[in-house]
Structure formats: C-alpha cells, structure tokens
Amino acid sequence: MEEEASDAESPILAEVTAAGGDETLKGMTKFSAPELDALWALVEPAVTIAWTQGRGRKPSISGKDALFVTLTVLKHFDTWQKHAIDFNIGMSTLEKMVHRVIRTIEPVQYPQMVKRVTMANQVESGNAFRNYPHAHYATDIKFQPAYRPSGRFTEQKVYFSAKHKIYGFKIECSVAPPGLAVDVSDHSPGSCSDVTMMLDRLTVHRQMLRKDDTSGPEMGGEPPQFPDIYP
C-alpha cells in the first residue's frame, strides 16, 4: 500500500521506474532508487513547505517528481525545450520549477553534504597534483551559452562574448583532484574578461588557500614567496 501511495504521489518517477527500472533511473539522474529516496528524505520537509505555501494554485507536479526532473536536467543540461518535451511540461513551467527546487534544497543540502576539501585530505588520500604537489586546486573560467536576452541593445551587449561570438554567461570554477569542484562563482555576463573575474575573486581564493594548524602537513620544497597560503 505504501509503494502504491508513493507511485500515485510521484507519477513521473513511477513511470520511469516502471519502464526501465533502476538502470534507467541511474542513467537519467546518476542516482539509484535507494539513493534518490535517501536524498528525498533529507529535503522532503523543505520541499513540502515550499510546494504547499501560498494562496495560489498548487503545483501540478509533486515535490519528489520535481526533484527527479531537476536532477535529470542538472545531469544532462540540455535545452529547456528538449527537457520540456521529454517530461511533457511547459518550457516556462519547467524552468521556474527547476530553479525553485534548487533554491529550496541548496540551504538544506550544503551544510549536511558538502565537506571542505583540505590539503591534508588531498595528501593523505594521494590526490595531490602530480606536477604541482603544493597546489590545492586548479581554477578556470567556463563559458555557458544562453539565449539572446531581451531589452535594449545596450543591455544585451554585455552578455555577448567576443571570443565565442555568442551570448552567454561565465563562471569561475575551482577543481581539486580527482575532479571535485571546491568553489564556483556567481555568474558574470559573457563580455566580462577571464582576468577580471579572477582578480575580482582574489579575496575568496586567499581565504580558501590560507594555511592553518589543521589544513595540511609540511611537505617540503614549498615556494618561499607563499608562507601563509598554498600556491
């Protein structure tokens, strides 16, 4: 009876699971059914409140289905139109729903599931950079294409990248071996230069790279010009 009730409350997820089982679910979200259930148990109270508050029309898609759809969008990151067709949801509705889910679950997940990667962790687990063993992480700028924004030309042009010849956004992302993102910036317009973005976030990096008594062992051969931070 409990499984039938769950299926009725999450018809999109139930249909996918019935059609392809756990393998299809993992292919779409990278989560198995037990893992998705565990994640849902963590965020269910927050999502339920967000989905039931207010006086307007209640969402036609359940909270758990919304979480499943959001995980699928985040994994495949196709166009909103493509995902809207796949799930038979209006494109505008889908976009608003995904953003709402992310805003709702991020404050719940971050403190419980995100653990700071320290230099000690990297050295002890053998994940230090091979050629740069004293480096904590690598940083680069990622360009994300987007639709041409509405509004006046002067407002649109700041999102145009002369390098990529299209409109979009940029983010700065820092990754530690073996491929774990340890920091992601807010997005900037596509016209913003990579150097400007990095210079604007120097304070963030100095804080993240600061050495303390527990951050890591003395490895020897460290560059003398950086006594207080990892280079």
Backbone as CSV, one residue per row, in Angstrom:
resi,resn,N_x,N_y,N_z,CA_x,CA_y,CA_z,C_x,C_y,C_z
1,MET,0.829,-1.206,0.000,0.000,0.000,0.000,0.866,1.260,0.000
2,GLU,1.978,1.220,0.774,2.858,2.383,0.850,3.492,2.679,-0.502
3,GLU,3.894,1.597,-1.246,4.513,1.789,-2.552,3.508,2.338,-3.545
4,GLU,2.246,1.860,-3.471,1.215,2.357,-4.372,0.945,3.838,-4.113
5,ALA,0.928,4.230,-2.837,0.700,5.628,-2.494,1.827,6.494,-3.014
6,SER,3.060,5.977,-2.899,4.222,6.720,-3.381,4.158,6.903,-4.887
7,ASP,3.738,5.855,-5.609,3.609,5.937,-7.062,2.572,6.981,-7.460
8,ALA,1.462,7.027,-6.713,0.404,7.977,-7.021,0.864,9.408,-6.777
9,GLU,1.718,9.592,-5.773,2.198,10.927,-5.438,3.297,11.392,-6.391
10,SER,3.996,10.454,-7.024,5.104,10.795,-7.927,4.948,10.040,-9.242
11,PRO,3.952,10.387,-10.053,3.667,9.619,-11.274,4.794,9.652,-12.304
12,ILE,5.511,10.760,-12.422,6.603,10.839,-13.403,7.710,9.865,-13.035
13,LEU,8.119,9.885,-11.782,9.158,8.979,-11.306,8.700,7.535,-11.392
14,ALA,7.442,7.277,-11.045,6.913,5.916,-11.089,6.899,5.375,-12.515
15,GLU,6.550,6.213,-13.475,6.505,5.781,-14.880,7.897,5.422,-15.386
16,VAL,8.892,6.239,-15.042,10.269,5.973,-15.469,10.782,4.686,-14.841
17,THR,10.530,4.510,-13.559,10.993,3.314,-12.852,10.323,2.062,-13.397
18,ALA,9.023,2.158,-13.688,8.301,1.003,-14.216,8.779,0.635,-15.612
19,ALA,9.164,1.625,-16.396,9.578,1.369,-17.777,10.978,0.788,-17.873
20,GLY,11.897,1.267,-17.050,13.288,0.828,-17.199,13.984,0.397,-15.941
21,GLY,13.309,0.506,-14.817,13.915,0.066,-13.568,15.038,0.976,-13.090
22,ASP,15.846,0.417,-12.217,16.891,1.186,-11.557,17.958,1.684,-12.536
23,GLU,18.249,0.904,-13.573,19.287,1.303,-14.527,18.888,2.566,-15.286
24,THR,17.614,2.644,-15.676,17.135,3.845,-16.365,17.190,5.051,-15.442
25,LEU,16.809,4.833,-14.189,16.843,5.914,-13.209,18.267,6.435,-13.022
26,LYS,19.222,5.525,-12.935,20.624,5.927,-12.769,21.149,6.615,-14.023
27,GLY,20.688,6.163,-15.187,21.113,6.794,-16.426,20.599,8.214,-16.566
28,MET,19.431,8.479,-15.991,18.839,9.810,-16.100,19.336,10.769,-15.032
29,THR,19.601,10.252,-13.827,19.928,11.146,-12.706,21.269,10.857,-12.050
30,LYS,21.853,9.683,-12.336,23.072,9.213,-11.676,22.795,8.739,-10.255
31,PHE,21.522,8.628,-9.890,21.122,8.152,-8.571,20.344,6.851,-8.727
32,SER,20.621,5.875,-7.862,19.791,4.678,-7.811,18.530,5.014,-7.023
33,ALA,17.550,4.105,-7.046,16.302,4.361,-6.326,16.536,4.567,-4.827
34,PRO,17.348,3.708,-4.162,17.608,3.944,-2.731,18.316,5.273,-2.472
35,GLU,19.245,5.644,-3.350,19.960,6.916,-3.178,19.017,8.105,-3.352
36,LEU,18.124,7.998,-4.332,17.159,9.074,-4.551,16.199,9.184,-3.371
37,ASP,15.796,8.031,-2.823,14.917,8.038,-1.648,15.612,8.687,-0.453
38,ALA,16.909,8.399,-0.287,17.663,8.987,0.826,17.777,10.503,0.661
39,LEU,18.011,10.937,-0.572,18.095,12.374,-0.836,16.749,13.042,-0.600
40,TRP,15.693,12.393,-1.035,14.353,12.946,-0.849,14.005,13.045,0.637
41,ALA,14.394,12.043,1.422,14.125,12.080,2.862,14.802,13.285,3.516
42,LEU,15.953,13.664,2.988,16.693,14.799,3.537,16.016,16.130,3.224
43,VAL,15.514,16.272,2.003,14.979,17.575,1.577,13.457,17.641,1.592
44,GLU,12.781,16.527,1.866,11.315,16.495,1.793,10.635,17.572,2.635
45,PRO,11.030,17.770,3.909,10.339,18.806,4.691,10.408,20.188,4.046
46,ALA,11.587,20.570,3.559,11.740,21.895,2.949,10.951,22.002,1.650
47,VAL,11.005,20.947,0.825,10.286,20.972,-0.456,8.781,20.983,-0.221
48,THR,8.310,20.208,0.749,6.876,20.148,1.036,6.346,21.513,1.449
49,ILE,7.102,22.209,2.289,6.687,23.553,2.707,6.640,24.495,1.506
50,ALA,7.678,24.443,0.678,7.731,25.321,-0.499,6.612,25.012,-1.480
51,TRP,6.225,23.742,-1.557,5.218,23.317,-2.535,3.792,23.559,-2.056
52,THR,3.603,23.809,-0.764,2.240,23.952,-0.235,1.938,25.350,0.285
53,GLN,2.954,26.186,0.430,2.701,27.524,0.964,2.138,28.446,-0.113
54,GLY,1.501,29.506,0.320,0.931,30.470,-0.619,-0.538,30.196,-0.904
55,ARG,-1.197,31.187,-1.457,-2.631,31.084,-1.715,-2.947,30.743,-3.162
56,GLY,-1.945,30.753,-4.014,-2.182,30.490,-5.430,-2.474,29.029,-5.709
57,ARG,-2.545,28.713,-6.988,-2.821,27.344,-7.408,-1.663,26.438,-7.023
58,LYS,-1.984,25.289,-6.473,-0.945,24.359,-6.046,-0.259,23.744,-7.267
59,PRO,1.048,23.455,-7.163,1.773,22.861,-8.298,1.154,21.539,-8.726
60,SER,1.087,21.325,-10.032,0.524,20.071,-10.545,1.534,18.934,-10.481
61,ILE,2.799,19.258,-10.273,3.865,18.257,-10.189,4.297,18.124,-8.738
62,SER,4.372,16.906,-8.249,4.715,16.681,-6.846,6.150,17.098,-6.557
63,GLY,6.441,17.287,-5.284,7.785,17.682,-4.885,8.839,16.661,-5.271
64,LYS,8.540,15.380,-5.088,9.521,14.339,-5.419,9.738,14.251,-6.922
65,ASP,8.667,14.386,-7.694,8.816,14.415,-9.154,9.644,15.628,-9.582
66,ALA,9.415,16.762,-8.929,10.171,17.973,-9.251,11.655,17.774,-8.961
67,LEU,11.968,17.090,-7.867,13.367,16.796,-7.541,13.977,15.881,-8.593
68,PHE,13.237,14.861,-9.006,13.715,13.934,-10.031,13.977,14.658,-11.352
69,VAL,13.052,15.500,-11.754,13.218,16.256,-13.000,14.432,17.180,-12.898
70,THR,14.600,17.826,-11.761,15.740,18.731,-11.565,17.062,17.991,-11.667
71,LEU,17.155,16.827,-11.053,18.386,16.033,-11.125,18.682,15.615,-12.564
72,THR,17.635,15.293,-13.314,17.814,14.923,-14.723,18.336,16.104,-15.536
73,VAL,17.749,17.272,-15.308,18.189,18.478,-16.024,19.642,18.802,-15.683
74,LEU,20.005,18.699,-14.415,21.371,19.011,-13.997,22.384,18.026,-14.567
75,LYS,21.983,16.771,-14.728,22.919,15.770,-15.255,23.140,15.953,-16.755
76,HIS,22.068,16.157,-17.503,22.182,16.196,-18.966,22.347,17.616,-19.513
77,PHE,21.801,18.597,-18.808,21.979,20.013,-19.140,21.699,20.298,-20.611
78,ASP,20.584,19.751,-21.110,20.162,20.036,-22.480,19.340,21.323,-22.482
79,THR,18.749,21.664,-23.609,17.946,22.884,-23.681,16.656,22.700,-22.888
80,TRP,16.096,23.818,-22.430,14.825,23.745,-21.712,13.749,23.124,-22.596
81,GLN,13.778,23.445,-23.879,12.780,22.911,-24.809,12.853,21.393,-24.883
82,LYS,14.081,20.855,-24.959,14.258,19.399,-25.041,13.735,18.725,-23.778
83,HIS,14.096,19.237,-22.619,13.636,18.630,-21.367,12.122,18.790,-21.200
84,ALA,11.583,19.920,-21.647,10.140,20.135,-21.543,9.375,19.104,-22.365
85,ILE,9.893,18.781,-23.550,9.262,17.760,-24.394,9.372,16.389,-23.738
86,ASP,10.542,16.076,-23.196,10.756,14.769,-22.569,9.783,14.521,-21.424
87,PHE,9.518,15.546,-20.626,8.670,15.377,-19.444,7.241,15.872,-19.657
88,ASN,6.942,16.344,-20.873,5.598,16.837,-21.187,5.183,17.950,-20.220
89,ILE,6.108,18.883,-20.019,5.876,20.031,-19.144,6.139,21.299,-19.958
90,GLY,5.356,22.328,-19.732,5.596,23.592,-20.415,7.003,24.105,-20.139
91,MET,7.630,24.686,-21.150,9.028,25.095,-21.009,9.206,26.123,-19.896
92,SER,8.341,27.117,-19.840,8.432,28.137,-18.804,8.189,27.540,-17.422
93,THR,7.208,26.636,-17.344,6.910,25.970,-16.076,8.093,25.144,-15.604
94,LEU,8.709,24.419,-16.534,9.862,23.587,-16.194,11.013,24.433,-15.661
95,GLU,11.321,25.516,-16.353,12.448,26.358,-15.948,12.223,26.938,-14.551
96,LYS,11.028,27.458,-14.306,10.721,28.030,-12.992,10.767,26.962,-11.905
97,MET,10.268,25.761,-12.219,10.241,24.682,-11.239,11.647,24.251,-10.844
98,VAL,12.521,24.082,-11.834,13.893,23.648,-11.556,14.621,24.680,-10.698
99,HIS,14.476,25.943,-11.046,15.117,26.995,-10.246,14.554,27.019,-8.824
100,ARG,13.273,26.770,-8.697,12.647,26.771,-7.373,13.149,25.601,-6.532
101,VAL,13.286,24.440,-7.149,13.811,23.277,-6.424,15.232,23.547,-5.939
102,ILE,16.068,24.086,-6.809,17.463,24.357,-6.440,17.533,25.355,-5.292
103,ARG,16.729,26.420,-5.370,16.724,27.418,-4.287,16.256,26.808,-2.973
104,THR,15.366,25.826,-3.056,14.796,25.227,-1.849,15.742,24.236,-1.190
105,ILE,16.390,23.388,-1.985,17.190,22.306,-1.401,18.629,22.711,-1.099
106,GLU,19.139,23.757,-1.747,20.546,24.129,-1.535,20.866,24.449,-0.074
107,PRO,20.045,25.253,0.634,20.361,25.540,2.036,20.295,24.308,2.934
108,VAL,19.547,23.290,2.508,19.438,22.059,3.298,20.615,21.135,3.017
109,GLN,20.937,20.968,1.751,21.983,20.024,1.366,23.388,20.502,1.701
110,TYR,23.643,21.780,1.481,25.028,22.260,1.592,25.659,21.972,2.952
111,PRO,25.037,22.377,4.066,25.700,22.138,5.356,25.805,20.667,5.735
112,GLN,24.936,19.817,5.184,24.938,18.411,5.570,25.747,17.521,4.630
113,MET,25.929,17.945,3.390,26.546,17.054,2.411,27.839,17.585,1.796
114,VAL,28.129,18.864,1.987,29.334,19.440,1.394,30.409,19.575,2.462
115,LYS,31.514,18.927,2.237,32.631,18.950,3.178,33.818,19.643,2.527
116,ARG,34.417,20.557,3.254,35.552,21.297,2.720,36.719,20.354,2.435
117,VAL,37.319,20.499,1.262,38.482,19.694,0.881,39.737,20.416,1.362
118,THR,40.456,19.815,2.297,41.674,20.422,2.824,42.902,19.813,2.163
119,MET,44.033,20.480,2.333,45.283,19.962,1.785,45.649,18.644,2.454
120,ALA,45.328,18.516,3.741,45.603,17.258,4.447,44.838,16.107,3.806
121,ASN,43.559,16.348,3.465,42.759,15.316,2.796,43.405,14.894,1.487
122,GLN,43.855,15.878,0.721,44.432,15.595,-0.588,45.713,14.778,-0.477
123,VAL,46.584,15.142,0.444,47.862,14.434,0.592,47.647,13.029,1.136
124,GLU,46.810,12.901,2.162,46.584,11.599,2.791,45.896,10.618,1.849
125,SER,45.056,11.128,0.956,44.341,10.249,0.022,45.088,10.059,-1.292
126,GLY,46.266,10.668,-1.419,47.052,10.534,-2.644,46.480,11.292,-3.815
127,ASN,45.746,12.366,-3.536,45.090,13.124,-4.603,45.756,14.462,-4.912
128,ALA,46.992,14.655,-4.451,47.688,15.902,-4.773,48.052,15.918,-6.257
129,PHE,48.188,17.110,-6.820,48.605,17.222,-8.212,49.992,16.602,-8.387
130,ARG,50.169,15.832,-9.444,51.446,15.150,-9.665,52.570,16.142,-9.938
131,ASN,52.336,17.099,-10.823,53.381,18.047,-11.207,53.438,19.289,-10.323
132,TYR,52.365,19.539,-9.579,52.322,20.702,-8.684,51.797,20.246,-7.319
133,PRO,52.597,19.496,-6.570,52.117,18.873,-5.330,51.705,19.859,-4.247
134,HIS,52.139,21.115,-4.339,51.776,22.094,-3.320,50.516,22.873,-3.677
135,ALA,49.980,22.640,-4.862,48.765,23.344,-5.286,47.540,22.671,-4.695
136,HIS,46.620,23.468,-4.214,45.404,22.923,-3.603,44.363,22.567,-4.663
137,TYR,44.183,23.447,-5.634,43.196,23.204,-6.684,43.577,23.979,-7.939
138,ALA,42.901,23.663,-9.035,43.096,24.373,-10.304,41.843,25.185,-10.603
139,THR,42.023,26.363,-11.169,40.904,27.274,-11.426,40.849,27.655,-12.900
140,ASP,39.633,27.691,-13.440,39.457,28.104,-14.832,38.104,28.786,-14.973
141,ILE,37.920,29.443,-16.109,36.666,30.126,-16.414,35.889,29.303,-17.434
142,LYS,34.619,29.088,-17.168,33.755,28.309,-18.052,32.696,29.222,-18.671
143,PHE,32.533,29.112,-19.986,31.511,29.889,-20.697,30.286,29.026,-20.938
144,GLN,29.111,29.547,-20.599,27.860,28.825,-20.799,26.973,29.593,-21.775
145,PRO,26.727,29.048,-22.975,25.869,29.745,-23.945,24.465,29.971,-23.398
146,ALA,23.820,31.026,-23.862,22.459,31.344,-23.436,21.726,32.028,-24.583
147,TYR,20.409,32.117,-24.439,19.626,32.834,-25.436,19.952,34.325,-25.384
148,ARG,19.730,34.997,-26.505,19.923,36.448,-26.528,18.913,37.090,-25.586
149,PRO,19.372,37.882,-24.627,18.436,38.468,-23.661,17.551,39.520,-24.304
150,SER,16.405,39.751,-23.687,15.505,40.791,-24.173,15.974,42.145,-23.648
151,GLY,15.362,43.192,-24.121,15.728,44.527,-23.666,16.473,45.307,-24.731
152,ARG,16.975,46.446,-24.341,17.694,47.308,-25.267,19.048,46.707,-25.628
153,PHE,19.587,47.179,-26.769,20.865,46.652,-27.237,21.974,46.891,-26.219
154,THR,21.944,48.056,-25.564,22.977,48.357,-24.572,22.931,47.384,-23.396
155,GLU,21.749,46.840,-23.113,21.604,45.857,-22.041,21.983,44.461,-22.526
156,GLN,21.739,44.202,-23.815,22.029,42.883,-24.376,23.521,42.655,-24.572
157,LYS,24.220,43.701,-25.020,25.596,43.503,-25.477,26.562,43.073,-24.378
158,VAL,26.215,43.352,-23.118,27.131,42.947,-22.044,27.186,41.426,-21.901
159,TYR,26.186,40.736,-22.468,26.170,39.272,-22.400,26.798,38.626,-23.633
160,PHE,27.262,39.446,-24.577,27.849,38.909,-25.806,29.346,38.699,-25.621
161,SER,29.804,37.489,-25.939,31.223,37.160,-25.825,31.897,37.348,-27.180
162,ALA,32.851,38.276,-27.249,33.585,38.482,-28.496,34.426,37.262,-28.837
163,LYS,34.844,36.521,-27.834,35.665,35.333,-28.047,34.855,34.194,-28.650
164,HIS,33.651,33.969,-28.127,32.830,32.843,-28.576,31.807,33.233,-29.636
165,LYS,31.607,34.544,-29.833,30.692,35.063,-30.855,29.231,34.711,-30.586
166,ILE,28.887,34.502,-29.345,27.502,34.213,-28.963,27.228,34.851,-27.601
167,TYR,25.940,34.867,-27.233,25.551,35.386,-25.927,25.715,34.286,-24.880
168,GLY,25.970,34.710,-23.646,26.090,33.714,-22.600,26.572,34.296,-21.285
169,PHE,26.906,33.380,-20.381,27.379,33.734,-19.051,28.729,33.070,-18.809
170,LYS,29.439,33.560,-17.815,30.705,32.954,-17.415,30.679,32.663,-15.923
171,ILE,31.318,31.562,-15.553,31.528,31.264,-14.146,32.986,30.882,-13.942
172,GLU,33.479,31.118,-12.747,34.811,30.658,-12.377,34.642,29.418,-11.515
173,CYS,35.315,28.338,-11.876,35.196,27.079,-11.138,36.579,26.583,-10.738
174,SER,36.710,26.156,-9.491,37.963,25.592,-8.987,37.752,24.112,-8.703
175,VAL,38.694,23.292,-9.166,38.563,21.835,-9.067,39.809,21.248,-8.425
176,ALA,39.600,20.363,-7.452,40.697,19.648,-6.801,40.686,18.203,-7.286
177,PRO,41.858,17.556,-7.389,41.900,16.157,-7.810,41.089,15.296,-6.851
178,PRO,40.403,14.252,-7.373,40.443,13.761,-8.756,39.364,14.352,-9.657
179,GLY,38.838,15.519,-9.337,37.816,16.147,-10.171,36.656,16.693,-9.371
180,LEU,36.918,17.120,-8.144,35.873,17.608,-7.251,35.836,19.131,-7.278
181,ALA,34.686,19.689,-7.633,34.537,21.147,-7.642,34.495,21.651,-6.207
182,VAL,35.425,22.530,-5.858,35.510,23.035,-4.486,35.039,24.481,-4.370
183,ASP,34.826,25.149,-5.496,34.352,26.531,-5.453,33.800,26.908,-6.824
184,VAL,32.642,27.548,-6.825,32.039,28.038,-8.065,31.534,29.452,-7.805
185,SER,31.872,30.363,-8.691,31.474,31.761,-8.518,30.043,31.986,-8.977
186,ASP,29.505,33.144,-8.642,28.265,33.590,-9.269,28.545,33.855,-10.751
187,HIS,27.506,33.818,-11.571,27.730,34.030,-13.000,28.000,35.503,-13.299
188,SER,28.750,35.727,-14.359,29.038,37.068,-14.863,28.614,37.135,-16.323
189,PRO,28.342,38.324,-16.853,27.988,38.445,-18.273,29.109,37.950,-19.169
190,GLY,28.741,37.478,-20.354,29.715,36.900,-21.270,30.815,37.841,-21.707
191,SER,30.590,39.156,-21.626,31.610,40.106,-22.056,32.700,40.324,-21.014
192,CYS,32.481,39.846,-19.805,33.470,40.030,-18.733,34.709,39.187,-19.037
193,SER,35.883,39.766,-18.925,37.107,39.031,-19.252,37.459,38.036,-18.153
194,ASP,38.167,36.975,-18.535,38.581,35.954,-17.574,39.454,36.557,-16.477
195,VAL,40.374,37.425,-16.867,41.292,38.034,-15.897,40.525,38.872,-14.880
196,THR,39.544,39.631,-15.355,38.744,40.461,-14.451,38.010,39.611,-13.429
197,MET,37.430,38.498,-13.872,36.709,37.622,-12.957,37.642,37.069,-11.889
198,MET,38.823,36.649,-12.284,39.766,36.083,-11.320,40.270,37.139,-10.335
199,LEU,40.564,38.333,-10.842,41.038,39.398,-9.959,39.959,39.806,-8.959
200,ASP,38.706,39.788,-9.391,37.603,40.156,-8.503,37.419,39.152,-7.367
201,ARG,37.948,37.928,-7.535,37.745,36.884,-6.523,39.038,36.515,-5.795
202,LEU,40.019,37.387,-5.823,41.281,37.105,-5.138,41.079,36.905,-3.638
203,THR,40.201,37.699,-3.050,39.948,37.577,-1.609,39.407,36.198,-1.263
204,VAL,38.518,35.681,-2.109,37.956,34.342,-1.888,39.055,33.293,-1.933
205,HIS,39.925,33.381,-2.916,40.982,32.381,-3.058,42.012,32.481,-1.933
206,ARG,42.332,33.680,-1.516,43.277,33.821,-0.403,42.727,33.172,0.861
207,GLN,41.426,33.303,1.068,40.799,32.686,2.239,40.789,31.165,2.118
208,MET,40.466,30.652,0.935,40.399,29.204,0.738,41.774,28.547,0.807
209,LEU,42.812,29.272,0.401,44.161,28.706,0.352,44.968,28.976,1.613
210,ARG,44.383,29.657,2.578,45.122,30.001,3.790,45.496,28.749,4.582
211,LYS,46.714,28.721,5.049,47.190,27.597,5.857,46.782,27.810,7.314
212,ASP,46.447,26.700,7.971,46.231,26.754,9.414,46.789,25.478,10.024
213,ASP,46.619,25.308,11.317,47.259,24.188,12.012,46.756,22.838,11.543
214,THR,45.540,22.802,10.979,44.964,21.511,10.599,44.817,21.351,9.098
215,SER,45.248,22.324,8.316,44.966,22.288,6.882,45.836,21.316,6.117
216,GLY,47.001,20.963,6.652,47.828,20.018,5.919,49.232,19.938,6.452
217,PRO,49.936,18.894,6.098,51.297,18.699,6.583,52.290,19.566,5.828
218,GLU,53.438,19.790,6.444,54.527,20.461,5.746,55.165,19.447,4.809
219,MET,55.134,19.735,3.511,55.589,18.755,2.531,57.016,18.997,2.081
220,GLY,57.576,20.160,2.423,58.934,20.449,1.996,58.959,20.984,0.581
221,GLY,59.924,21.843,0.301,60.062,22.383,-1.045,58.995,23.372,-1.425
222,GLU,58.294,23.927,-0.426,57.234,24.877,-0.735,57.831,26.215,-1.154
223,PRO,57.230,26.876,-2.136,57.743,28.170,-2.594,57.809,29.169,-1.445
224,PRO,58.956,29.805,-1.204,59.109,30.710,-0.059,58.277,31.979,-0.155
225,GLN,57.848,32.355,-1.364,57.077,33.591,-1.511,55.630,33.445,-1.051
226,PHE,55.220,32.210,-0.696,53.851,31.995,-0.215,53.886,31.309,1.155
227,PRO,54.329,31.996,2.210,54.459,31.336,3.510,53.130,31.024,4.189
228,ASP,52.083,31.771,3.850,50.816,31.630,4.567,49.701,30.983,3.763
229,ILE,49.919,30.779,2.462,48.882,30.169,1.631,49.494,29.103,0.740
230,TYR,48.625,28.194,0.257,49.076,27.208,-0.721,49.074,27.851,-2.096
231,PRO,50.142,27.698,-2.883,50.248,28.368,-4.178,49.300,27.768,-5.204
